[in-house]
Amino acid sequence: DELLRIHAEPVVATTMYAQFRVFQAARESGIRVMLDGQGADELLAGYRAFQPARLADLLRSGRWGEAATFIRGAKANGLPFREWAAAAEYLVPRRLQESIRKGFGREAVPPWLNRDWFASRNFIPAPLDRNADPEGLKAELRRSFQRTLPLLLRCEDRNSMAHSVESRVPFLSPPMVDFVQSLPVDLFFDASGRSKEVFRRAMQGLVPGEILERRDKIGFATPEKAWLRSLQPWVEKLMSEEQISSVPPLNGPAVRREWAQVMRGTRPFDFRIWRWVNLVAWARQWKVEFS
């Protein structure tokens, strides 16, 4: 409830709560200014989701050998087939992209959304055309910088200011942003698909090798699955027909069915469960009415 009050909107992940507690601990320790690495992944293609776009660029330009090496590296680094195979979306017409998304369980309108509610409001989903830009990776970097990053920065600002701590983001200083965005994207990955390659090289001799050579991508993770399991009564109360009916964009039966499958262990845990719960909790706390 406190986090929803501070943010005044649904919080996309429990990592935001963990970040809130980090700033709280900093305040209690007398720290007033902190440095944060926010923006590095969006600038330097650090997220694994950028790899399919890079692979598509290699294939589109006929660099077959490099593409094969990239795929082998991506597989060796643990990138699931469904993720690197998504490169096909960047190479086919828009009408075929939705078929690919459905094949990987990423429909434009997933079953947990109330399709009738959206249709009654003349909402027609328009999935992103990933083949619209011949430079797939540059387009993805641009979208991430313009869409994802502002959300993360806003959350960080709310969390830090809640404890009167100033959070600074040196990766987003204008000279840094201007310089990195002027670089050719070939510098962002090595041949095997390792990300942030130009930055790793620049930091040689300054940062320990065991850090520079890391290939795993670990975010600011929380035990979200364990948390939600331990809060099962609270989760199921929010997912009840009475509560979830107040949020008509959600398909209550589908949401409850997926949660039950996760609890039984017949379906893998998905982070969207937290988003459903948080959306309902936010709507209840702020008395939101959906027209």
C-alpha positions in Angstrom: 0.0 0.0 0.0 2.8 2.4 0.8 4.5 1.7 -2.5 1.2 2.3 -4.4 0.8 5.6 -2.5 4.2 6.8 -3.5 4.0 5.8 -7.1 0.3 6.5 -7.6 0.1 3.9 -10.4 0.7 0.2 -10.7 4.2 -0.9 -10.1 5.5 -3.2 -12.8 7.7 -5.5 -10.8 8.7 -6.4 -7.2 12.2 -5.1 -8.1 10.7 -1.6 -7.6 9.9 -2.6 -4.0 13.5 -3.9 -3.5 14.8 -0.6 -4.9 12.6 1.3 -2.5 14.1 -0.6 0.4 17.6 0.0 -0.9 17.0 3.8 -0.7 15.5 3.4 2.7 18.6 1.6 3.9 20.8 4.3 2.4 18.9 7.0 4.2 19.1 5.1 7.5 22.9 4.8 6.9 23.3 8.5 6.4 23.8 8.3 2.6 22.3 11.2 0.7 23.6 10.8 -2.8 23.9 7.5 -4.8 25.2 6.5 -8.2 23.0 4.2 -10.4 23.8 2.3 -13.6 20.4 3.0 -15.1 20.5 3.6 -18.9 23.5 1.4 -19.6 21.5 -1.5 -21.0 19.3 0.8 -23.1 22.3 2.6 -24.6 24.6 -0.4 -25.1 22.1 -3.2 -26.0 22.6 -4.9 -22.7 19.2 -6.7 -22.6 18.9 -10.2 -24.1 15.9 -9.0 -26.0 18.2 -7.0 -28.3 19.9 -10.2 -29.5 17.2 -11.2 -32.0 17.3 -7.7 -33.6 21.1 -8.0 -34.0 20.8 -11.5 -35.5 18.1 -10.2 -37.9 20.5 -7.4 -39.0 23.2 -9.9 -39.8 20.8 -12.1 -41.8 19.3 -9.1 -43.6 22.7 -8.0 -44.7 23.8 -11.4 -45.9 26.4 -12.0 -43.3 25.6 -15.7 -43.0 28.8 -16.9 -41.3 28.6 -14.2 -38.6 24.9 -15.0 -38.1 25.7 -18.7 -37.5 28.5 -17.8 -35.0 26.1 -15.4 -33.3 23.4 -18.2 -32.9 25.9 -20.6 -31.5 27.1 -18.1 -29.0 23.6 -17.1 -28.0 22.7 -20.8 -27.4 25.9 -21.3 -25.4 25.1 -18.3 -23.3 21.7 -19.8 -22.4 19.4 -17.7 -24.7 16.3 -19.8 -25.2 15.3 -20.9 -28.7 12.1 -18.9 -28.5 14.0 -15.7 -27.9 16.7 -15.9 -30.6 14.2 -17.4 -33.1 12.2 -14.2 -32.7 14.7 -12.7 -35.2 12.2 -14.0 -37.8 9.8 -11.2 -36.8 12.2 -8.6 -38.2 12.5 -10.4 -41.6 8.9 -11.1 -42.6 5.9 -8.9 -43.6 3.7 -7.6 -40.8 0.9 -10.1 -41.6 3.2 -13.0 -40.8 4.7 -11.5 -37.7 1.5 -12.2 -35.6 1.7 -15.9 -36.6 5.2 -16.1 -35.3 4.2 -14.4 -32.1 1.3 -16.8 -31.6 3.6 -19.7 -32.2 5.7 -18.5 -29.2 2.7 -17.7 -27.0 2.9 -13.9 -27.5 -0.4 -12.9 -29.0 -1.3 -9.3 -29.5 -4.3 -9.8 -27.3 -3.5 -12.6 -24.8 -6.3 -14.7 -23.2 -6.0 -13.0 -19.8 -7.2 -9.7 -21.3 -11.0 -9.2 -21.6 -11.3 -9.0 -25.4 -15.0 -8.1 -25.3 -14.3 -5.1 -23.1 -11.7 -3.8 -25.5 -13.8 -4.6 -28.6 -16.8 -2.7 -27.1 -14.5 0.4 -27.0 -13.3 0.0 -30.6 -9.8 -0.8 -29.4 -8.0 -2.7 -32.2 -4.5 -3.9 -31.2 -1.8 -2.8 -33.6 1.3 -4.9 -32.9 4.6 -3.4 -33.6 5.8 -3.9 -37.2 9.4 -5.1 -36.5 10.2 -5.2 -40.2 9.4 -1.5 -40.8 12.9 -0.4 -40.1 15.9 -1.9 -42.0 18.1 -1.4 -39.0 16.4 -3.6 -36.4 18.8 -3.1 -33.6 19.0 0.6 -33.9 15.2 0.8 -33.9 14.9 -1.4 -30.8 17.5 0.7 -29.0 15.6 3.8 -29.9 12.3 2.3 -28.6 13.9 1.1 -25.4 15.4 4.6 -24.8 12.1 6.4 -25.5 9.6 4.0 -23.9 11.2 1.6 -21.3 13.8 3.9 -19.8 11.5 6.8 -18.8 9.4 4.4 -16.8 12.4 3.0 -15.0 13.7 6.5 -14.3 10.4 7.7 -13.0 10.2 4.7 -10.6 13.7 5.4 -9.4 13.0 9.0 -8.8 9.9 8.2 -6.8 11.7 5.6 -4.7 14.7 7.8 -4.0 12.8 10.9 -3.3 10.5 9.0 -0.9 13.6 8.8 1.3 15.2 12.2 0.4 18.1 10.5 -1.4 19.5 11.9 -4.6 20.0 9.2 -7.3 22.4 10.1 -10.1 22.7 8.3 -13.4 26.1 9.0 -15.0 25.4 6.7 -18.0 22.7 9.2 -19.0 24.8 12.3 -18.9 24.3 14.1 -22.3 27.9 13.7 -23.5 27.8 9.9 -22.8 24.4 9.5 -24.5 25.4 11.5 -27.6 28.7 9.6 -27.9 27.3 6.1 -27.6 24.4 6.8 -29.9 26.8 8.0 -32.6 28.6 4.6 -32.5 27.9 1.9 -35.1 25.9 -0.9 -33.6 28.5 -3.5 -34.7 30.5 -2.4 -31.7 27.8 -3.4 -29.2 28.1 -7.2 -29.6 31.1 -9.5 -30.1 31.0 -12.3 -32.6 29.4 -14.7 -30.0 26.6 -12.3 -29.0 28.2 -11.0 -25.8 26.6 -7.5 -25.2 28.1 -4.1 -24.3 31.3 -5.2 -26.0 32.6 -1.6 -26.7 32.1 -0.7 -23.0 33.8 -3.9 -21.8 36.9 -3.0 -24.0 36.9 0.5 -22.7 36.9 -0.7 -19.1 39.8 -3.1 -19.5 42.5 -2.3 -16.9 39.9 -0.3 -14.9 37.4 -3.1 -14.0 38.4 -6.6 -12.7 38.5 -9.2 -15.5 36.0 -11.5 -13.7 33.4 -8.7 -14.1 34.2 -7.8 -17.6 34.1 -11.4 -18.8 30.8 -12.3 -17.2 28.3 -13.6 -19.7 25.2 -14.1 -17.5 22.7 -11.3 -17.4 21.3 -10.9 -13.9 19.0 -8.0 -13.1 18.1 -6.7 -9.7 16.2 -9.9 -9.0 13.7 -10.6 -6.2 12.3 -14.0 -5.1 9.0 -12.9 -6.6 7.6 -16.4 -7.0 8.3 -17.3 -3.4 6.9 -14.0 -2.2 3.6 -14.5 -4.1 3.3 -18.1 -2.8 3.8 -16.9 0.8 1.1 -14.3 0.2 -1.3 -16.8 -1.4 -4.4 -15.7 0.7 -3.8 -12.0 -0.2 -3.2 -12.9 -3.9 -6.3 -15.0 -4.1 -8.4 -12.4 -2.4 -7.4 -9.8 -5.0 -8.0 -12.4 -7.8 -11.5 -13.2 -6.5 -14.4 -12.5 -8.8 -15.6 -9.7 -6.6 -12.2 -7.9 -6.6 -11.1 -8.5 -10.2 -14.5 -7.6 -11.7 -13.7 -4.0 -10.7 -10.9 -4.1 -13.3 -12.8 -5.1 -16.4 -9.8 -5.0 -18.8 -8.7 -8.3 -17.1 -10.3 -11.6 -17.9 -10.9 -12.8 -14.3 -11.5 -16.5 -15.1 -8.4 -16.7 -17.2 -6.3 -14.9 -14.6 -7.5 -17.2 -11.8 -7.0 -20.3 -14.0 -3.4 -19.4 -14.7 -2.6 -18.6 -11.0 -4.1 -22.0 -10.0 -1.9 -23.8 -12.6 1.2 -22.0 -11.3 0.3 -23.0 -7.7 -0.2 -26.6 -8.8 3.1 -26.6 -10.6 1.5 -27.4 -14.0 2.5 -24.0 -15.5 5.7 -22.1 -15.3 5.7 -19.0 -13.1 5.3 -15.8 -15.0 6.0 -12.2 -13.8 2.7 -11.0 -15.2 1.0 -12.5 -12.1 2.5 -9.7 -10.0 1.2 -7.1 -12.5 -2.3 -8.5 -12.3 -2.3 -8.4 -8.5 -0.8 -5.0 -8.4 -3.2 -3.6 -10.9 -6.2 -4.8 -8.9 -4.6 -3.5 -5.6 -3.9 -0.1 -7.2 -7.5 0.2 -8.6 -8.9 -0.7 -5.1 -6.6 1.7 -3.2 -7.2 4.7 -5.5 -10.9 3.8 -6.2 -10.3 3.7 -9.9 -13.4 3.4 -12.1 -13.0 2.1 -15.6 -15.4 3.6 -18.1 
